[in-house]
Amino acid sequence: MPITMAAQMSLVPHRRLGELLLRRREGYGLSVDDMARRSGGRFSSSELALIEAGERELDDPAIEALGLLYEFNSTPPIPQRSKLIIAADESADVGEWTEQAIREVFVRYLALVYLLRNRDLTEVLPMRTDDLQVVAESFNTGADVIEAALEELMSTDKAAIGAQMEALRRRLMVPAAGVFVGPTPRGSLILVK
């Protein structure tokens, strides 16, 4: 089964990561130029400034290098209790919202829920009411509509959810920055502690 666009998206919300990096650098009392020198040529001052401003999307190797440079943990997804939020400043331009685009976001969301709850795909998971309301708000629809769509996916498309889970298991996340679920018409869905 091919890995979809949603599975290829980073789990790290770039604006929230930028804020984390900026706070850490300022906490060390260092300038962007100091951090660029500490990186040994891996990052330029201008690149770090863009990253700290949240204007650069990063791949996992760059996130790992930043973790070493700024001294924060970047880990594969681990089970943890999270809250779902909409971050308008993290929105991504995905073009037209087709049924397929919405489905990809839902499949990625379900894959993350299964991973974070450490549950088996044979189970149809109960969805948290608060999370359903956030997803419904982000797609401008009712929570009951979202719940029905998610339950249908869990019942009928375990292969897609499983493929997403496998792809996401290999991705890094930065718990302090949250976990990027996917874009929506009203902003990005992010799981935070």
VEXTOR-58820 format. One record per atom (N, C-alpha, C): residue in one letter; chain; y, z, x. Coordinates in pm, 1 decimal. Layout:
N
SITE   type   mol         c2         c3         c1
SITE      a     A          Y          Z          X
...
This chain:
193
SITE   type   mol         c2         c3         c1
SITE      m     A     -118.4        0.0       85.2
SITE      m     A        0.0        0.0        0.0
SITE      m     A      123.8        0.0       89.1
SITE      p     A      220.5      -87.6       66.3
SITE      p     A      339.2      -92.2      151.0
SITE      p     A      425.6       32.6      132.6
SITE      i     A      490.6       72.0      241.3
SITE      i     A      582.5      184.5      235.1
SITE      i     A      714.9      132.3      180.9
SITE      t     A      768.3      199.5       81.7
SITE      t     A      889.4      151.5       15.8
SITE      t     A     1015.0      191.0       91.8
SITE      m     A     1126.8      135.5       47.1
SITE      m     A     1255.8      167.9      105.6
SITE      m     A     1281.3      318.1      102.2
SITE      a     A     1248.0      384.6       -6.3
SITE      a     A     1274.7      527.8      -18.5
SITE      a     A     1198.5      608.1       86.1
SITE      a     A     1077.4      568.1      119.5
SITE      a     A     1000.0      641.1      219.9
SITE      a     A     1059.3      624.7      358.3
SITE      q     A     1128.0      513.8      380.3
SITE      q     A     1185.5      488.4      511.7
SITE      q     A     1317.6      561.4      532.1
SITE      m     A     1379.6      610.0      424.9
SITE      m     A     1504.9      683.4      437.4
SITE      m     A     1479.3      816.0      507.3
SITE      s     A     1575.5      858.1      586.4
SITE      s     A     1565.1      986.0      655.4
SITE      s     A     1556.9     1099.7      554.6
SITE      l     A     1492.5     1207.2      594.1
SITE      l     A     1490.5     1327.6      511.7
SITE      l     A     1614.5     1413.1      536.0
SITE      v     A     1695.3     1374.5      634.4
SITE      v     A     1810.8     1455.0      674.5
SITE      v     A     1939.3     1395.7      615.7
SITE      p     A     2008.5     1470.7      529.0
SITE      p     A     2135.3     1421.4      474.8
SITE      p     A     2240.6     1416.5      585.9
SITE      h     A     2294.5     1298.0      613.7
SITE      h     A     2378.6     1280.9      732.3
SITE      h     A     2510.1     1358.3      727.5
SITE      r     A     2571.9     1372.8      613.3
SITE      r     A     2697.5     1449.1      608.1
SITE      r     A     2672.9     1598.4      628.9
SITE      r     A     2569.3     1650.1      567.5
SITE      r     A     2537.6     1792.6      584.7
SITE      r     A     2495.1     1820.8      728.6
SITE      l     A     2421.8     1727.3      789.5
SITE      l     A     2385.5     1743.6      930.3
SITE      l     A     2511.3     1743.3     1016.7
SITE      g     A     2603.2     1652.1      988.6
SITE      g     A     2727.9     1646.2     1064.7
SITE      g     A     2804.4     1777.3     1059.0
SITE      e     A     2812.2     1836.7      939.6
SITE      e     A     2880.1     1965.8      925.1
SITE      e     A     2810.1     2073.9     1006.9
SITE      l     A     2677.2     2073.5     1005.1
SITE      l     A     2599.6     2170.2     1083.8
SITE      l     A     2628.2     2153.3     1233.1
SITE      l     A     2627.7     2029.8     1280.2
SITE      l     A     2652.6     2003.7     1422.4
SITE      l     A     2793.6     2046.1     1462.5
SITE      l     A     2890.7     2014.5     1379.5
SITE      l     A     3029.1     2052.5     1408.0
SITE      l     A     3041.9     2204.5     1419.3
SITE      r     A     2984.1     2277.4     1323.7
SITE      r     A     2989.7     2424.8     1328.2
SITE      r     A     2923.0     2478.9     1454.1
SITE      r     A     2808.4     2420.8     1490.8
SITE      r     A     2737.3     2468.8     1610.4
SITE      r     A     2819.8     2441.7     1736.1
SITE      r     A     2875.2     2321.2     1748.4
SITE      r     A     2954.9     2287.6     1866.6
SITE      r     A     3076.3     2378.4     1877.0
SITE      e     A     3146.8     2395.8     1765.2
SITE      e     A     3264.0     2483.3     1765.9
SITE      e     A     3224.8     2627.1     1797.3
SITE      g     A     3107.9     2669.2     1748.6
SITE      g     A     3057.8     2803.3     1779.3
SITE      g     A     3031.7     2822.9     1928.1
SITE      y     A     2993.6     2716.3     1995.5
SITE      y     A     2972.2     2722.1     2140.8
SITE      y     A     3103.7     2712.8     2217.3
SITE      g     A     3212.7     2678.4     2146.9
SITE      g     A     3341.7     2661.9     2212.5
SITE      g     A     3349.0     2536.0     2297.7
SITE      l     A     3276.5     2431.9     2257.3
SITE      l     A     3270.9     2307.9     2334.8
SITE      l     A     3341.6     2194.2     2261.6
SITE      s     A     3385.3     2095.6     2337.3
SITE      s     A     3446.1     1975.8     2280.0
SITE      s     A     3338.5     1869.2     2260.0
SITE      v     A     3374.0     1764.0     2188.1
SITE      v     A     3282.3     1651.0     2171.0
SITE      v     A     3250.6     1589.9     2307.4
SITE      d     A     3351.3     1581.8     2394.2
SITE      d     A     3328.8     1528.5     2529.5
SITE      d     A     3229.3     1614.8     2606.8
SITE      d     A     3239.5     1746.7     2591.3
SITE      d     A     3143.9     1837.0     2657.4
SITE      d     A     3001.7     1807.6     2609.7
SITE      m     A     2986.2     1789.8     2479.3
SITE      m     A     2852.4     1763.5     2423.4
SITE      m     A     2800.1     1628.4     2471.5
SITE      a     A     2887.0     1529.2     2479.9
SITE      a     A     2844.7     1397.2     2528.8
SITE      a     A     2795.1     1408.8     2672.7
SITE      r     A     2866.5     1485.1     2755.0
SITE      r     A     2821.4     1504.6     2893.8
SITE      r     A     2687.2     1577.1     2897.4
SITE      r     A     2671.3     1678.6     2812.5
SITE      r     A     2545.3     1754.3     2807.6
SITE      r     A     2428.0     1666.3     2764.2
SITE      s     A     2458.3     1559.3     2690.2
SITE      s     A     2350.5     1472.2     2641.5
SITE      s     A     2295.5     1381.4     2750.4
SITE      g     A     2360.1     1380.8     2866.8
SITE      g     A     2311.7     1298.5     2977.9
SITE      g     A     2317.8     1149.3     2949.8
SITE      g     A     2414.8     1107.1     2871.9
SITE      g     A     2429.1      965.0     2842.5
SITE      g     A     2358.9      919.7     2715.4
SITE      r     A     2283.1     1006.7     2650.5
SITE      r     A     2212.3      970.1     2527.0
SITE      r     A     2311.8      940.1     2414.5
SITE      f     A     2421.6     1019.4     2409.4
SITE      f     A     2523.5     1001.4     2306.3
SITE      f     A     2660.6      993.4     2372.1
SITE      s     A     2745.4      902.9     2323.2
SITE      s     A     2884.2      895.4     2370.1
SITE      s     A     2969.3      991.9     2287.2
SITE      s     A     3089.4     1020.3     2335.2
SITE      s     A     3181.8     1106.9     2260.4
SITE      s     A     3213.1     1047.3     2123.6
SITE      s     A     3238.9      917.2     2119.9
SITE      s     A     3273.8      854.0     1991.8
SITE      s     A     3155.1      855.7     1895.4
SITE      e     A     3034.7      836.6     1948.4
SITE      e     A     2915.9      841.0     1862.5
SITE      e     A     2896.0      981.8     1806.6
SITE      l     A     2911.8     1084.5     1890.5
SITE      l     A     2898.1     1222.4     1842.7
SITE      l     A     3005.0     1256.1     1739.5
SITE      a     A     3126.7     1204.9     1758.9
SITE      a     A     3233.2     1229.1     1661.0
SITE      a     A     3196.0     1168.4     1525.5
SITE      l     A     3139.7     1047.8     1526.4
SITE      l     A     3095.3      984.8     1401.3
SITE      l     A     2981.1     1063.0     1337.4
SITE      i     A     2887.7     1109.7     1419.7
SITE      i     A     2774.3     1187.2     1368.4
SITE      i     A     2824.4     1316.8     1305.7
SITE      e     A     2914.0     1387.0     1375.4
SITE      e     A     2967.6     1512.8     1322.8
SITE      e     A     3050.3     1491.0     1196.2
SITE      a     A     3110.0     1374.7     1181.8
SITE      a     A     3186.5     1342.2     1060.8
SITE      a     A     3094.5     1298.3      946.7
SITE      g     A     2964.2     1287.4      975.4
SITE      g     A     2868.5     1246.2      873.4
SITE      g     A     2873.4     1098.8      842.4
SITE      e     A     2922.8     1020.0      937.3
SITE      e     A     2939.9      876.9      913.6
SITE      e     A     2835.2      792.1      982.8
SITE      r     A     2730.6      853.4     1031.5
SITE      r     A     2625.6      779.2     1100.8
SITE      r     A     2490.7      825.9     1048.2
SITE      e     A     2413.4      731.6      994.4
SITE      e     A     2276.7      764.7      955.4
SITE      e     A     2191.2      760.1     1080.5
SITE      l     A     2095.2      850.6     1089.9
SITE      l     A     2018.1      867.3     1212.5
SITE      l     A     1869.5      850.9     1187.6
SITE      d     A     1799.9      801.2     1289.8
SITE      d     A     1654.4      795.8     1282.6
SITE      d     A     1598.1      926.3     1339.9
SITE      d     A     1467.9      945.4     1324.7
SITE      d     A     1405.4     1069.6     1368.6
SITE      d     A     1421.0     1096.7     1518.1
SITE      p     A     1406.1      997.0     1608.2
SITE      p     A     1426.6     1026.8     1750.5
SITE      p     A     1568.5     1076.6     1781.1
SITE      a     A     1668.6     1021.0     1714.7
SITE      a     A     1806.3     1067.6     1735.8
SITE      a     A     1823.5     1209.9     1683.2
SITE      i     A     1763.5     1239.9     1568.0
SITE      i     A     1771.7     1374.9     1511.6
SITE      i     A     1704.9     1474.4     1605.5
SITE      e     A     1590.8     1434.9     1660.7
SITE      e     A     1520.7     1522.4     1755.1
SITE      e     A     1606.2     1547.0     1879.7
SITE      a     A     1669.8     1442.1     1932.2
SITE      a     A     1756.8     1456.6     2049.8
SITE      a     A     1876.7     1545.9     2017.5
SITE      l     A     1933.2     1531.1     1898.4
SITE      l     A     2044.8     1616.7     1857.8
SITE      l     A     2000.1     1761.6     1843.4
SITE      g     A     1877.9     1781.6     1796.8
SITE      g     A     1823.9     1917.0     1785.8
SITE      g     A     1819.3     1986.6     1920.6
SITE      l     A     1777.9     1913.3     2022.4
SITE      l     A     1775.5     1969.9     2157.8
SITE      l     A     1917.0     1994.4     2209.2
SITE      l     A     2005.6     1899.3     2187.1
SITE      l     A     2142.7     1908.9     2236.2
SITE      l     A     2220.3     2022.4     2168.7
SITE      y     A     2210.3     2031.4     2035.9
SITE      y     A     2286.4     2131.2     1961.2
SITE      y     A     2205.7     2258.4     1934.9
SITE      e     A     2082.2     2258.7     1979.5
SITE      e     A     1993.4     2374.9     1968.8
SITE      e     A     1969.9     2418.5     1823.7
SITE      f     A     1913.7     2326.8     1744.1
SITE      f     A     1869.8     2360.4     1609.5
SITE      f     A     1729.0     2306.9     1591.7
SITE      n     A     1660.2     2356.9     1490.5
SITE      n     A     1522.6     2315.4     1464.9
SITE      n     A     1517.7     2189.8     1380.2
SITE      s     A     1437.3     2095.0     1425.2
SITE      s     A     1402.7     1979.2     1342.8
SITE      s     A     1251.3     1980.0     1336.1
SITE      t     A     1199.1     1979.2     1215.2
SITE      t     A     1055.8     1997.2     1196.6
SITE      t     A     1001.4     1897.2     1096.5
SITE      p     A      869.5     1876.6     1099.2
SITE      p     A      808.2     1802.1      989.4
SITE      p     A      822.1     1884.8      861.4
SITE      p     A      809.7     1821.3      744.6
SITE      p     A      821.8     1896.5      619.7
SITE      p     A      722.4     2011.6      612.5
SITE      i     A      770.0     2127.3      570.8
SITE      i     A      686.1     2245.4      555.3
SITE      i     A      710.0     2303.4      416.8
SITE      p     A      610.6     2372.1      359.8
SITE      p     A      631.0     2430.8      228.1
SITE      p     A      742.6     2534.9      231.1
SITE      q     A      831.9     2528.2      135.4
SITE      q     A      938.8     2626.0      122.2
SITE      q     A      996.1     2617.5      -18.2
SITE      r     A     1057.0     2722.8      -61.8
SITE      r     A     1122.5     2724.1     -192.9
SITE      r     A     1258.3     2657.0     -177.6
SITE      s     A     1285.8     2558.6     -258.2
SITE      s     A     1409.5     2482.5     -248.2
SITE      s     A     1474.7     2468.0     -384.5
SITE      k     A     1603.9     2438.8     -380.8
SITE      k     A     1682.4     2413.0     -501.4
SITE      k     A     1734.4     2270.4     -490.3
SITE      l     A     1734.5     2198.1     -599.9
SITE      l     A     1781.5     2060.2     -601.2
SITE      l     A     1929.1     2056.8     -640.0
SITE      i     A     2008.8     1980.7     -563.1
SITE      i     A     2151.4     1965.5     -592.9
SITE      i     A     2187.9     1817.3     -588.9
SITE      i     A     2303.8     1784.0     -645.9
SITE      i     A     2361.4     1649.8     -632.5
SITE      i     A     2476.3     1661.7     -533.5
SITE      a     A     2474.1     1579.7     -430.7
SITE      a     A     2582.6     1577.8     -332.6
SITE      a     A     2653.6     1443.5     -343.6
SITE      a     A     2770.2     1443.5     -405.2
SITE      a     A     2844.4     1318.5     -425.4
SITE      a     A     2885.3     1256.1     -293.1
SITE      d     A     2909.8     1339.3     -191.2
SITE      d     A     2954.9     1287.0      -61.8
SITE      d     A     2841.4     1229.7       21.9
SITE      e     A     2718.4     1241.0      -23.5
SITE      e     A     2603.2     1187.4       48.6
SITE      e     A     2550.1     1060.0      -15.9
SITE      s     A     2623.1     1003.2     -110.1
SITE      s     A     2569.7      889.4     -185.1
SITE      s     A     2548.6      767.9      -95.5
SITE      a     A     2448.9      691.5     -131.1
SITE      a     A     2416.3      568.5      -58.0
SITE      a     A     2430.3      450.9     -153.2
SITE      d     A     2476.7      340.4     -102.4
SITE      d     A     2491.6      220.7     -184.8
SITE      d     A     2357.7      148.3     -189.6
SITE      v     A     2293.0      153.0     -305.1
SITE      v     A     2163.6       86.7     -319.5
SITE      v     A     2174.0      -38.6     -405.7
SITE      g     A     2295.7      -73.1     -443.5
SITE      g     A     2312.5     -190.3     -527.7
SITE      g     A     2285.7     -156.2     -673.0
SITE      e     A     2229.1     -251.2     -744.3
SITE      e     A     2203.0     -234.5     -887.0
SITE      e     A     2088.0     -136.3     -909.4
SITE      w     A     2102.6      -51.0    -1011.8
SITE      w     A     1998.4       46.5    -1044.1
SITE      w     A     1894.2      -16.5    -1135.6
SITE      t     A     1793.4      -74.5    -1074.5
SITE      t     A     1683.4     -134.2    -1149.3
SITE      t     A     1579.5      -26.6    -1178.5
SITE      e     A     1486.3      -58.6    -1266.8
SITE      e     A     1376.2       34.2    -1294.5
SITE      e     A     1298.7       64.1    -1166.9
SITE      q     A     1280.4      -37.3    -1081.7
SITE      q     A     1207.1      -18.7     -956.6
SITE      q     A     1280.4       77.7     -863.1
SITE      a     A     1412.5       65.7     -853.4
SITE      a     A     1490.1      155.1     -766.5
SITE      a     A     1480.1      299.6     -815.4
SITE      i     A     1489.2      318.7     -946.0
SITE      i     A     1477.5      452.9    -1003.6
SITE      i     A     1337.0      507.1     -979.8
SITE      r     A     1236.2      423.3     -999.5
SITE      r     A     1097.4      463.9     -977.5
SITE      r     A     1076.3      509.8     -833.2
SITE      e     A     1133.6      436.3     -736.1
SITE      e     A     1118.2      474.0     -595.2
SITE      e     A     1176.3      612.1     -567.5
SITE      v     A     1291.4      641.5     -626.3
SITE      v     A     1350.9      774.4     -607.8
SITE      v     A     1260.2      880.3     -670.0
SITE      f     A     1207.5      854.4     -789.0
SITE      f     A     1118.9      950.3     -855.2
SITE      f     A      990.0      971.6     -775.4
SITE      v     A      932.4      864.0     -723.1
SITE      v     A      809.3      876.4     -643.9
SITE      v     A      836.7      957.5     -517.5
SITE      r     A      948.4      930.7     -451.6
SITE      r     A      983.3     1007.6     -330.6
SITE      r     A     1004.5     1155.1     -365.8
SITE      y     A     1073.6     1181.2     -475.8
SITE      y     A     1095.9     1318.7     -520.0
SITE      y     A      962.0     1389.2     -543.2
SITE      l     A      871.9     1323.8     -615.9
SITE      l     A      741.4     1384.8     -642.9
SITE      l     A      662.6     1407.0     -514.3
SITE      a     A      666.7     1311.5     -422.1
SITE      a     A      596.7     1327.9     -294.1
SITE      a     A      649.9     1449.9     -219.6
SITE      l     A      780.8     1467.7     -219.0
SITE      l     A      839.1     1585.0     -153.2
SITE      l     A      799.2     1714.2     -223.6
SITE      v     A      798.0     1713.2     -356.4
SITE      v     A      758.5     1832.7     -430.9
SITE      v     A      613.8     1869.2     -398.2
SITE      y     A      524.8     1770.6     -398.1
SITE      y     A      385.2     1798.3     -362.6
SITE      y     A      375.3     1853.9     -220.8
SITE      l     A      448.5     1794.6     -126.5
SITE      l     A      445.1     1841.9       12.1
SITE      l     A      501.5     1982.7       25.1
SITE      l     A      618.2     2005.5      -32.7
SITE      l     A      683.8     2135.1      -17.3
SITE      l     A      610.2     2246.9      -90.0
SITE      r     A      543.0     2212.7     -198.6
SITE      r     A      463.2     2314.3     -269.2
SITE      r     A      320.8     2322.9     -213.7
SITE      n     A      289.6     2231.3     -121.8
SITE      n     A      156.0     2227.2      -60.9
SITE      n     A       47.6     2216.3     -168.6
SITE      r     A       65.0     2119.0     -257.9
SITE      r     A      -26.5     2101.1     -370.3
SITE      r     A     -102.7     1970.5     -356.3
SITE      d     A     -213.1     1962.6     -426.3
SITE      d     A     -300.7     1846.3     -423.1
SITE      d     A     -259.1     1746.5     -530.6
SITE      l     A     -276.1     1618.3     -499.3
SITE      l     A     -239.0     1512.1     -593.6
SITE      l     A     -321.6     1511.5     -722.1
SITE      t     A     -431.3     1583.3     -723.7
SITE      t     A     -511.5     1587.9     -846.0
SITE      t     A     -442.9     1670.0     -954.9
SITE      e     A     -343.6     1748.1     -916.7
SITE      e     A     -272.2     1833.0    -1012.0
SITE      e     A     -149.4     1761.2    -1067.9
SITE      v     A     -124.0     1781.4    -1195.9
SITE      v     A        3.5     1740.7    -1254.4
SITE      v     A       91.1     1864.9    -1246.6
SITE      l     A      193.8     1858.9    -1161.8
SITE      l     A      275.8     1976.3    -1134.5
SITE      l     A      374.4     2004.7    -1246.6
SITE      p     A      392.3     2132.4    -1278.7
SITE      p     A      501.4     2165.5    -1370.5
SITE      p     A      633.4     2149.5    -1295.5
SITE      m     A      729.9     2090.3    -1359.6
SITE      m     A      860.6     2069.4    -1297.4
SITE      m     A      952.3     2186.5    -1332.3
SITE      r     A     1032.4     2226.5    -1237.1
SITE      r     A     1127.2     2335.2    -1259.7
SITE      r     A     1239.3     2286.0    -1351.5
SITE      t     A     1271.0     2366.7    -1451.1
SITE      t     A     1373.0     2329.8    -1549.7
SITE      t     A     1506.2     2297.0    -1483.5
SITE      d     A     1548.0     2379.5    -1388.1
SITE      d     A     1675.8     2354.8    -1319.7
SITE      d     A     1674.5     2220.1    -1248.5
SITE      d     A     1562.8     2188.5    -1181.8
SITE      d     A     1552.4     2060.5    -1111.3
SITE      d     A     1557.0     1943.4    -1208.8
SITE      l     A     1487.5     1956.3    -1321.6
SITE      l     A     1489.6     1849.6    -1422.6
SITE      l     A     1631.9     1825.1    -1472.5
SITE      q     A     1707.4     1931.9    -1491.5
SITE      q     A     1844.7     1916.6    -1538.8
SITE      q     A     1931.7     1846.6    -1434.5
SITE      v     A     1910.1     1877.6    -1306.2
SITE      v     A     1988.1     1812.9    -1200.0
SITE      v     A     1954.7     1663.7    -1193.6
SITE      v     A     1825.9     1630.3    -1198.9
SITE      v     A     1785.9     1488.9    -1195.0
SITE      v     A     1840.2     1416.6    -1318.3
SITE      a     A     1830.4     1480.1    -1433.8
SITE      a     A     1882.1     1419.3    -1557.1
SITE      a     A     2032.3     1393.8    -1546.1
SITE      e     A     2105.0     1491.4    -1494.2
SITE      e     A     2250.1     1474.8    -1477.1
SITE      e     A     2280.4     1360.2    -1380.8
SITE      s     A     2202.1     1350.5    -1273.5
SITE      s     A     2229.4     1247.0    -1173.5
SITE      s     A     2203.5     1106.1    -1227.3
SITE      f     A     2115.1     1093.8    -1325.2
SITE      f     A     2086.2      963.5    -1385.9
SITE      f     A     2147.0      950.8    -1525.9
SITE      n     A     2229.0     1049.5    -1564.9
SITE      n     A     2300.6     1046.7    -1691.7
SITE      n     A     2206.7     1026.3    -1810.7
SITE      t     A     2103.8     1111.4    -1815.9
SITE      t     A     2007.5     1104.9    -1925.3
SITE      t     A     1961.1     1247.0    -1956.4
SITE      g     A     1866.1     1260.4    -2046.5
SITE      g     A     1816.4     1391.8    -2085.3
SITE      g     A     1703.5     1441.1    -1995.7
SITE      a     A     1692.8     1572.9    -1982.5
SITE      a     A     1587.3     1633.2    -1901.1
SITE      a     A     1448.9     1598.1    -1955.2
SITE      d     A     1437.2     1584.6    -2087.6
SITE      d     A     1308.1     1549.6    -2146.7
SITE      d     A     1265.0     1408.4    -2107.1
SITE      v     A     1361.6     1318.2    -2093.1
SITE      v     A     1331.9     1180.6    -2050.2
SITE      v     A     1281.7     1181.5    -1905.4
SITE      i     A     1348.1     1258.8    -1821.0
SITE      i     A     1308.3     1269.0    -1679.8
SITE      i     A     1170.6     1332.4    -1668.5
SITE      e     A     1148.2     1440.6    -1741.6
SITE      e     A     1018.9     1509.0    -1736.0
SITE      e     A      905.8     1415.2    -1777.4
SITE      a     A      926.1     1338.7    -1883.2
SITE      a     A      823.5     1244.2    -1929.0
SITE      a     A      796.7     1137.2    -1823.0
SITE      a     A      902.5     1086.1    -1760.4
SITE      a     A      885.7      983.2    -1656.5
SITE      a     A      810.5     1038.7    -1535.9
SITE      l     A      843.8     1160.9    -1494.0
SITE      l     A      776.0     1221.9    -1379.0
SITE      l     A      629.7     1252.0    -1410.8
SITE      e     A      603.8     1303.5    -1531.0
SITE      e     A      465.7     1331.8    -1570.9
SITE      e     A      383.0     1204.0    -1576.5
SITE      e     A      442.8     1096.5    -1626.7
SITE      e     A      371.2      968.6    -1631.3
SITE      e     A      336.8      921.4    -1490.2
SITE      l     A      433.2      930.4    -1398.2
SITE      l     A      405.8      890.5    -1259.3
SITE      l     A      295.2      975.1    -1198.1
SITE      m     A      298.3     1106.4    -1221.8
SITE      m     A      194.3     1193.8    -1166.0
SITE      m     A       57.1     1160.1    -1221.9
SITE      s     A       53.2     1114.0    -1345.1
SITE      s     A      -74.8     1081.7    -1408.6
SITE      s     A     -125.0      942.0    -1375.0
SITE      t     A      -32.1      847.0    -1357.3
SITE      t     A      -74.3      707.0    -1346.0
SITE      t     A      -55.1      643.7    -1209.0
SITE      d     A       22.7      705.8    -1120.7
SITE      d     A       50.4      639.7     -992.8
SITE      d     A       36.3      733.0     -873.4
SITE      k     A      -78.4      798.3     -866.2
SITE      k     A     -106.7      889.1     -754.8
SITE      k     A     -109.3      814.8     -621.0
SITE      a     A     -147.5      687.4     -622.7
SITE      a     A     -153.1      609.6     -497.9
SITE      a     A      -14.3      595.8     -436.6
SITE      a     A       85.5      565.8     -518.8
SITE      a     A      222.7      551.3     -467.1
SITE      a     A      275.2      684.9     -415.9
SITE      i     A      249.6      791.7     -490.5
SITE      i     A      294.6      924.4     -447.5
SITE      i     A      223.8      963.3     -317.9
SITE      g     A       93.3      936.8     -310.1
SITE      g     A       17.1      967.7     -189.0
SITE      g     A       66.7      890.1      -67.9
SITE      a     A       99.2      762.2      -87.4
SITE      a     A      151.9      681.1       23.4
SITE      a     A      285.9      736.5       71.0
SITE      q     A      370.1      778.2      -23.3
SITE      q     A      498.4      839.6       13.4
SITE      q     A      475.3      969.0       90.7
SITE      m     A      380.2     1049.5       44.3
SITE      m     A      351.1     1175.9      112.4
SITE      m     A      311.0     1150.4      257.3
SITE      e     A      224.8     1052.3      278.7
SITE      e     A      181.2     1020.8      415.5
SITE      e     A      297.9      974.7      501.4
SITE      a     A      383.7      890.9      445.4
SITE      a     A      500.1      842.9      521.0
SITE      a     A      595.5      958.2      551.3
SITE      l     A      616.8     1046.1      455.2
SITE      l     A      711.6     1156.1      473.0
SITE      l     A      659.1     1264.1      566.7
SITE      r     A      527.4     1279.3      573.5
SITE      r     A      469.2     1379.8      665.1
SITE      r     A      507.8     1353.2      810.2
SITE      r     A      534.0     1228.6      842.2
SITE      r     A      567.3     1191.1      980.0
SITE      r     A      716.8     1198.5     1007.7
SITE      r     A      796.5     1231.0      908.2
SITE      r     A      941.9     1235.8      924.6
SITE      r     A      986.1     1376.4      963.6
SITE      l     A     1101.4     1383.2     1028.0
SITE      l     A     1160.0     1511.6     1063.9
SITE      l     A     1257.0     1555.7      956.2
SITE      m     A     1276.6     1687.3      947.2
SITE      m     A     1380.9     1739.6      861.1
SITE      m     A     1453.4     1850.0      935.5
SITE      v     A     1572.9     1877.6      891.2
SITE      v     A     1653.8     1985.9      946.8
SITE      v     A     1678.5     2082.6      831.5
SITE      p     A     1597.8     2189.4      823.0
SITE      p     A     1608.5     2279.3      707.8
SITE      p     A     1750.2     2327.9      679.3
SITE      a     A     1828.4     2354.0      782.4
SITE      a     A     1964.7     2404.2      761.7
SITE      a     A     2055.4     2300.5      696.0
SITE      a     A     2021.7     2172.7      705.3
SITE      a     A     2103.0     2066.9      644.9
SITE      a     A     2051.5     2025.8      507.6
SITE      g     A     1932.4     2068.1      469.9
SITE      g     A     1872.6     2028.1      344.1
SITE      g     A     1779.7     1909.7      364.0
SITE      v     A     1717.0     1866.6      255.2
SITE      v     A     1623.1     1754.1      258.8
SITE      v     A     1673.3     1646.4      163.1
SITE      f     A     1701.5     1527.9      217.8
SITE      f     A     1749.6     1415.6      137.9
SITE      f     A     1634.5     1360.3       55.2
SITE      v     A     1649.7     1364.4      -77.3
SITE      v     A     1547.3     1312.2     -168.0
SITE      v     A     1569.8     1164.0     -192.4
SITE      g     A     1691.1     1128.0     -230.1
SITE      g     A     1720.8      988.3     -256.7
SITE      g     A     1854.7      972.8     -324.8
SITE      p     A     1903.6      849.3     -326.5
SITE      p     A     2031.7      821.7     -390.9
SITE      p     A     2015.5      815.3     -542.3
SITE      t     A     2124.3      842.5     -612.9
SITE      t     A     2129.7      827.5     -758.1
SITE      t     A     2266.2      768.7     -792.7
SITE      p     A     2286.4      728.6     -916.6
SITE      p     A     2417.3      674.4     -953.6
SITE      p     A     2532.9      773.9     -936.2
SITE      r     A     2504.6      905.1     -934.4
SITE      r     A     2611.4     1005.2     -928.1
SITE      r     A     2619.3     1076.6     -794.0
SITE      g     A     2543.0     1034.4     -695.6
SITE      g     A     2539.0     1101.6     -565.8
SITE      g     A     2395.7     1109.8     -519.2
SITE      s     A     2373.1     1184.0     -414.1
SITE      s     A     2237.6     1195.1     -360.6
SITE      s     A     2172.7     1325.7     -403.2
SITE      l     A     2042.8     1318.6     -429.8
SITE      l     A     1965.5     1438.8     -458.2
SITE      l     A     1924.5     1500.3     -325.2
SITE      i     A     1952.1     1629.6     -309.1
SITE      i     A     1919.4     1700.2     -185.6
SITE      i     A     1854.9     1832.8     -221.4
SITE      l     A     1743.2     1862.7     -154.8
SITE      l     A     1678.8     1992.6     -168.7
SITE      l     A     1738.8     2085.7      -64.3
SITE      v     A     1787.6     2200.8     -108.1
SITE      v     A     1845.0     2299.8      -17.1
SITE      v     A     1772.3     2432.3      -35.8
SITE      k     A     1777.0     2514.1       69.1
SITE      k     A     1714.6     2647.4       59.6
SITE      k     A     1795.7     2737.3      -28.8
